[in-house]
């Protein structure tokens, strides 16, 4: 299907990389966090919550990771969103 594109770009193969396995905290480790609960409401976005609770919208991805959700549409009005505190502790799971 892509043979012509490969030939035009002088590509002989596609190299695939394994996705990183992201570790999620165990129930025991969850107890180490101070967890703030937030009720999902109209207009909520991960970057807005991140800015509000962490002071930085760029770490928005910590909130869906911690809640084991992928998209904002995975939350419905009234759902409880868990926000782990402190941020530095949550980031240790990513080796950052």
C-alpha positions in Angstrom: 0.0 0.0 0.0 2.8 2.4 0.8 5.4 1.0 -1.6 5.4 4.1 -3.9 5.8 6.4 -0.9 8.6 4.4 0.5 10.4 4.4 -2.9 9.9 8.2 -3.3 11.3 8.8 0.1 14.1 6.2 -0.2 12.8 4.3 2.8 13.6 0.6 3.0 11.9 -0.2 6.3 9.9 1.1 9.2 11.3 1.0 12.6 8.9 0.6 15.5 9.6 1.4 19.1 8.1 -0.3 22.1 5.8 2.0 24.2 7.1 2.8 27.6 5.4 1.0 30.5 4.1 3.6 32.9 3.9 2.3 36.5 0.8 3.1 38.5 1.0 3.3 42.3 0.0 0.3 44.3 -2.8 0.7 46.9 -0.1 1.0 49.6 1.7 3.7 47.7 -1.6 5.6 47.1 -1.8 6.1 50.8 1.4 8.1 50.6 -0.3 10.8 48.6 -2.4 13.6 49.9 -5.3 13.3 47.4 -7.5 16.3 46.6 -10.9 15.4 45.3 -12.5 17.6 42.6 -16.0 17.2 41.2 -15.9 17.3 37.4 -18.1 20.1 36.2 -18.9 22.0 33.0 -15.9 23.7 31.5 -13.3 21.5 33.3 -10.2 20.6 31.3 -7.1 18.8 32.5 -4.9 21.8 31.8 -7.2 24.0 33.9 -7.2 21.7 36.8 -3.4 21.3 36.6 -3.0 25.1 36.6 -5.3 25.4 39.6 -3.8 22.6 41.7 -0.2 22.6 40.6 0.3 26.1 39.3 1.4 24.7 36.0 -0.9 23.7 33.1 1.9 21.8 31.4 1.7 18.9 33.8 -2.0 18.3 32.9 -1.2 14.6 32.0 -0.6 13.7 35.7 -4.4 14.0 36.4 -5.7 11.6 33.8 -2.8 9.1 34.5 -3.6 9.1 38.2 -7.3 8.6 37.5 -6.6 5.9 34.9 -8.6 7.8 32.3 -7.3 8.9 28.9 -9.7 11.7 27.7 -11.6 14.5 29.3 -14.7 12.9 27.7 -14.1 9.8 30.0 -15.4 12.0 32.8 -19.0 12.9 33.2 -20.5 15.7 35.2 -20.4 14.9 38.9 -17.5 12.4 38.6 -14.9 12.6 41.3 -11.4 13.5 40.0 -8.5 12.6 42.2 -5.6 15.0 42.2 -2.4 13.6 43.7 -0.3 15.9 46.0 2.5 16.7 46.0 3.2 16.8 42.3 6.9 15.9 42.9 5.9 12.6 44.4 3.6 11.7 41.4 6.4 12.6 39.0 8.7 10.0 40.6 6.6 7.3 38.8 7.8 8.7 35.5 11.5 9.1 36.5 11.3 12.8 35.8 
